[in-house]
Amino acid sequence: MSVPVHRDSRTEATRLLCAGVYLDIDFRSQVIEQLVQHEERPVAPSLGVDAVPVLAYALRARSEEVQTSLLLLFGWALFLAVDFGAGGPVPGLPMAWALAYALLCMVLWSARAATGLGTAVYTLDRTTLRKALTGRRGRLTKLVPLGPRLLLAVYWIAALTVFFTTGAADWPAVFFPLLLVVPIWMHRAHVSGVMRHELARARFAVLPRAQLPTSDAYRRIGAAIEREQHAGLTIYDPFRPFIGAGSPYEPWSFALELKRRPSADPELPPLTSRTIIELIRPRLEALRQSAAETSRDRLKDLEIEEFVYLPVGVPRGEVSYEQQVVSRHLADAVDEGGEARRHFLRIRVGAWDEQVVVSLLVRVHTQGGMLVLEVAPHILSPIRPEYRAVDVIAGRGSEDVLRDGVRALLTGPTASFAAAVSSVRTLTAVFRTWLTDAQRALPDGPTTSVREMGSSQEVSLFQEMDISRYVKTIQDRIASGVRDALSGQGYETDRFEQQIVQVSDGSVYIGSMSGGAVAAGSGAQARNTTGGDGK
């Protein structure tokens, strides 16, 4: 039976984000918070990713960690009860071993949290992290603390020494820490299986898309995400524009008075925003076709679409995303130039397997005898590099059970405390969701996107070079489309061409200036002097 393929559900970015919810508890909590706890907020545009499987894996990972924490809770209860009954090695402190091991678990978890290496129950070992964080080995080695590991060694030396010198009277000190490793081992084996059988590159490309739970609430949330994440319009808060597009990248704009050439035909119709957009689009399409015919450049996959931003107002469930309604918004908003409803031409390039997403949002005004062109490039940086550990884990194979058991033994104290923290977070989130009844909360716009939450803040030099090339190339096509629109409608283009040249060079254009001084560029200085000798 064939499986329907949804837009962006097979991208590398989607796969890595699905793995990230297992490896990064903070990212997982943010995904669930934004998409479930704040049901009143529409999702931001999903550029290059599919938010549904990411949320589905996040909910699965949370549920599996809760099950693991319940097993650990049972083990801890036995540890405390037996240690209390045994009397303990310290007079007056009948639970010395249990308390000491609990304190050790907390210290190890805190140390790992302080390094920023992640605090999920499935903790990554240093070798896996080094392979995932290519080029950052020196920094990683400095971050991994040795003190807590020495404490772990001290505990086991003391426990084994007492165990053998007292004739196994203090067996709980050795038995229960080993018993608590079993649920961690089971959990690691399960997560490793998910990485191998579902999230490995080859498997992820052919398996059905992960689905949300079948409860009414999740069906409602899933249907809303399906409607919103790839629609031609989105709801926004005026103080949080362009959510989902990433970070601004050298936005620019200019205003130009429209002047007809003396030789222009007086019968020519007035210039409109729609006219300009319809002249920009063919140049972008030609760029895409040329790249597809002559190279493997990512410009061959350039996406061009019109997009409308609507201000927060009506509740989420009352916003219509039907194609007829979206088309009407696009037609009405393009020439109105309003402050609330805003029309943009969105040009998107998904580079580096959707690791780097370049989006240019173009808005045109032609009211009041003026042409105003606004271009807002935005960049989505790569997915966090530690999520690439999924490929290291998937490549180990199912025969790695014994090594995974040793890893569970070494990471058991950290994972035990992480499971407790995860359970507390889950209970708090479920209670808060029930208490706030987000479905009936005041309407709001998105505050972030799944793609932005899982992004790093770094790009490589090659990626930066590609970003600059894509932005400059697309801006050139935009400028040529506007110039041809002006010329075709009989308007003067000299001042427009002068401003575009200055913007393209990254310098400063001054329309007219009397006195004063201008400096541009790093370290530049300017002085304004008066006097006939110029000194």
N, C-alpha and C positions, 0 to 999 in steps of 0.2 A: 504494500500500500504506500503510495507516495505521500510525503509529508509536506504541507505547505511551508514555504520559506518566507518569513517575514523580513521586512526591510531592516538591514543592519543586524539581524540576529546571528549572523555567521562571521561577523568581523572579529579581527584579532583583539580590538579594544573590548568588545563584549565578552570574549572568552577570558581575558585577563581580569576584568572586573568581577566576573563570576567566581574566579579563583580567589580574588582578593577578599571576598566576604568570609572565606574560611581562614585566611591567614592574618587578617587585620580586624580585630573586634571593634575598633573605633569606626572604621569605614562601614562595617556591617550595621552598627548601631545608627549611623547617620543615614544610611539608605532606608532603614525601616522607619526611622523618625520622620524623614521627609515624605515618604510615600504612603505610610500607614498612619502614624500618629497625627500628621497634619493633613488629613484627608480633605480639608477645605481648600488646600492649595493645588492648583493645576500643576502638572509637571512641566518643566521647562522643555524647550525643543531638544530632542535627543539627536545630536549630530554625530553620526558614525557609531552609535551604540543602540542597543535595544534594552530598555529599562526593565521589561517584564521578566526575562530570565535572571537578571541580576537580583531583582527582588525575590524571585522564587528561590534561588540558591541561598540568599541571605536568610530567609525564613527557615529553610531546611537546616542550615548550619546552626542557627539559634536553637531550633528544636533538638538537634542532636547533642548540642552542648548541655542543654538542660537535662536530657536523659543521662548523660555522663556525670553531671554534677549530682544527680540523685543517687547514683551508685556510689559516688565518692562520699556523699553525706552519710550513707549507711555504713561505709567503712570507717569513717571518722567516729561515728557514734559507737561502734564496737571498740575502736581503739581507746576512746575515752573511758568507756565502761570497764573494759578489762584492765586498763592501766590504773584506774581508780581502785578496782578490787584487789589488784596485786600490791597496792601500797606504795609503789614507787621506790627508787633508790635514795631519795632525799627525805629525811624525817619531816613530817608536817606538810609535805607537798606530794600528795598521792598520785598526781597526774604529771609528774615531771617530764617523762619521755614524750607524751602526747603534746604537752604545751611547748616543749623544746622544738619538736618537729613542726608544729603549727607556726611557731615564730620563724623558723628557718624558711618555711614555704613563703611566708609573707615577705621576708627580706629578699629572697631570690626573685620573687615576682616584682617587687618594688625596684630592684636593681635593673631588671630587664626593661621595665617600663621607663625608667629614667634614661636609658640609652636610646629609646625610640625604635627598638627592634621588634616591637609588636608584643601583645600580651594575650593572644588567642590561646585556647586550649591546645591547639596544634601549633606548638612552638617550633620554629625553624632552628636547626643546628647551624653552627658557624660555617661549615663547609657549604651547605646549601645556600646560605646567604651570600657567601663570597662568590659563588657561581652566578647568582642572580644579580648581584650588585657589581657588575663588571667595572673595573677602574676605580673602585672605592674600597679596596682591601685595607689600605693603611688606616683609613678613617675608621673602618669597622673594627679592626684589631684594637684600636685605642678605646673604643666605646665599650667593648665587652669587659665587664668588671671581674677581677680575679678574687676580690675579697669574699663575696658570697659563695663562690665555689670552694674556697678554703673552708668556710663554715660548714658546708655540706660534707667535706672530707672529715672535718673534726667530729661532726655528729656520728658518721659511720664508724670512725675509729673508736670513739668512746662507746658506742652501742655494741660493737663486736667485742671489744675488750671486756666490757661488763658481762656480756652474754657468755663468753667462754670461761671467765674467771669465777662466775657465780653458779656454774652448773646449769645454765639455761634458765635461771630463775627470772631473768629480765627479757624473756623471749618477745613480749609485745614490742619492745624497742626495735627489733629487727623484723619481726613478722609483719606488722601492720604497715610500715612504709613500703614493704614489698607488695603487700596485698593491694595497697592503694595505687600501685603501678598498673594493675590489671585493667581497670576501666580506662586509664590513659592509653594503654597499649591497644585496647579494642577501638577506642576513638581514633587513634592514629591510623590503625589499619583501615577503618572505614573511610576516613578522609583521603588516605592514599589511594584507595579504590576509586573514589569519585574522581580524583585527579587523573588516574590512569584510564578509566573506562568512560568518562563523560567529558572531561575538560582537556584531555590531550588534543593536539591540533587535528589529527586525522579523525578522531572520534567526534569531536565537537562539530566538525563540518558536515556530518551525515546524520547525527542523532536528532530526534524531534526536539523542538524548543521546549525548555523547561517551563512547566505551568505552575500557576499559583494554587494554593489550597482551594478546596471546593466549597468553602463556607460562603454564605451570602455576602459577608463583608468583603472578602477577598475577590469574589467574582465582580462586585461593584467597583472595587479599586482597580482591578485588572482591566475592566472594560473602559474605565476613564483614562487610564494610561494609554491604552490602544488608540483611543480617539484623539488624544492630545499630543503625544510625543512627536508625531510626524505630520501634524495638520498644517494648513497654510495660515493659521493665525494662532496667537497665544495671548494669554492674559498677563499683564505686567503691573508692577507697582511703580509709580513715577520715580521713586527714589532708588529703584533697583532695575534699571533697564538692561536689556541684552543678556539676561540670565541664560546660561546654557551655551553661550557663544565663546566663553573664555575671557582672556585678558585683552584689553585694548592694545592695539599695535599701531602707533603713530596715526591717529585719526586726523582728518583735515577737512576743511570746508572753505568755500569762498562765495562771495556775492558779486554779481555783475549786472550792471544796468543794460537792459536790452535796447539796442539802437538799430533801427533798420538802415540798410545801405541806401544811399540816394537812388541807386539804380534798381532797387528791389520792386517787384510787382506789388502794388498796393492791395491787390485782391487776395494775396496770400493769407491763409487763416492764421490766427494767433498761435504762438508756440505754447504747447501744453506739456505737462509732465509725462503724460502718456506717449506723446510724440517722441520725446527724448528716450524714454525707456525702450520703446520699440526699435529705436536705432542702436541702442547699446547692445541689446540682446543678440542681433545677428553677428556682431563682431566677436562676442564671447563664444557663440556657437561655432564660428569659423576658427577661432583659436583652439577650441576643443577638437574639432575635426582635423585640423592640421597636425596637432600633437598626436592624435591617434594614428594618422597615416604615416608619420615620419619618425616616431620615436616611441619609447615606453614611458615617457614623462607622465606624471600624475595629472597633468592638465588635460589629458585625454578623458579623464573621468570627472571633469569639472561639472558641477551641478548649478543650474540657474533656475531660480524660482522667485515668484513674488510672495511677499509675506506682510501680514498686518499685525500690528500690536494693538490690543484693546486694553483700556484701563480697567482696573479692578472695579467691580460694581455689583453685578448680580451673582448669586451663589453659583458655585462650580457646576452643579448638576443642571443648571438652567442655560448654560452657554451651549449654543448649537455649533457643531463642527461638520454639519452636512455640507457636501460639496456645493450645493446651490447657495447656501448662506455664505460660505467662505468666498465664493466667486462674487457675490454681491458686495461684500466688504472690500474686496480687492478693486472692484470697478468704481465704487463710490469714494474710496479713500485716496486713490492715486492723485487726484487733482484738487482735493479739498484743502490740503496743507494745514490740517487741524493740529491742535496741541495734544489732544487726547488720543484719538485714533490715528495711528501713524503707519504709512505705507512704505515698504522698503523693497528694493530688489536685492535678494540675497544670493551671493555667488560663493560657492563652497568647494574647497579642494581637500580631500582626505588623503594625506600623504603618510608614508612610512607605515603602511598597513593600518591606517586610521589612528596611528599614534600621535600624529601632528595634524590638526585640523585648522585650516585657514578659511575664515569667513569674512567676506566684505559685504557690509550692508550699505546700500546706496539709496539716498533719498533726494528727490528733486523738487524744488519749488519754482513756479513761474508766475507768481501772482504779483500785482502791483508794478508791472513793468520791470521786474527784477528776475534774474535767474540765480537761485541759490542751490549749490550742489554740496551735499554732505556725504562723506565717505568715512565709514567707521570699520576699519579692519580689526578683527579679533582673532586670537590664537588660543587653541586648546593644546596644552603641552602634553607630553607623553604620559601614559599610565605609569604609576609608581613602579620603579624597577624591581622592588622586592616581590611583586606579584608574578614575575617571571619564574619564580621558584616552582611554579606548577609544572614547568617542563622538566626541571631536575627531578621532581618527585615522580612524575609520570614515567620518566625514563629508567627508574630503578627496577621496575618489574615486580611481579607478584611474589617472586622467590626471595624478596628482601624482608621477609617477616621477622627473622631473627635479629637483623640489624635494627629494624623498627622497634623491636622489644628492648634492645639496648638503649636506643634513643629515648624510649618511654621511661626507662629507668633513670637516665640522666636528666631528663626534663620533667620528671614526675612532680617534684615539689613545686616548681613554677606552674605547671599545668593544673595542679590541684587547687592552688589559690586562684588561678585564672578562671577555673570552672565556677568557683564560688562567686567571684566578681561578676561573671557572665550571668549567673542565675539571678543575682540581685538586680542587675540591669534589666533583665527580662521581666522580672516581677514588677519592677518600677514602671517600665514602659507599658506593660499591659494594663496596670492600674491607672496610669495617667491617661492612656487612650480611652479607657472606659469612663473615667471621671470627666474628661473634657468634652466627650461626645463630639469629636472634631467634625463629623458630618454636618452638624448644625451650627458650627462656629461661624463667625463673621467672615465674609469672603476675603481672600488674600491672594497675592501673587506669589510665584515661586521665589525662594530665597537662594537656591543653588540647584545644581543638576547632578545626576548620578555620575556623569562623565567628569564634571569639575571636582567632585568630592574625591574621585579616585586618581586625580592627576598629580604629577610631581611639579616642582617649580623650576626644573632645569631642562634645557634643550642642548643638544650637542652643537658643535660648530657647523657640521654639515646640515643639520636641521635648520639652524639659524640662516644659513645661506639659502636653503630652499625656500624658507618662509619669505625672505626678502625678495627672492626672484618671483615667487608666485604673486606677491602683493604688487610689485612694480609692473609685472606683465599685465595683470588684470586692470590695474589703474590706467595703464596706457590705452587699453581697449575702451575703458569707460570714457576717457578723455576724447578719444577719436570719435566715439558715438555722439557725445555732446557737441563737439565741433561741427560734425556733419549736420546735426539737427539745426544748429544756428545758421550754418551756411545755406542749407536747403530752404529755410524759412525766410531768407533774405536779411539776416542780422549780421552785424559786424562781428568778426571773430578775432581781431588783432589783440584786444585786451585779454580775451579768454586765453589765447595761446600763450601770451606773455605770463599770465598767472600760472598756467599749468606747467610751463617750463620751470618756473621758480619753485613750485611745490615739488615737482619731480626731483629737482636737485637738492631738496632739503634745505634751501636757503630762505631768505626773507624777501618778500615783495612789498614794496611801499608804493601805494598808488600815487600819492602826492605828499610832499613833506616840505615844510618851511622851518629851517632850524632843527636842532636836535641831532642825535647821533644813533647809529644802529650798530650792534655787534652780533655776529652769528658764528656758531661753532665753538668747540671746546677751547677754553682759555682765551677767547677773543676779548678785546677791550675796545671801548669807544669813548672818545672825549669830544665834548662840544665846546668850542672856543669862540670868542668874539674878538673883534679888533682887526684892523686893516692888515696887520702883518701876519695874521694867522697864528700867533704864538699865544 
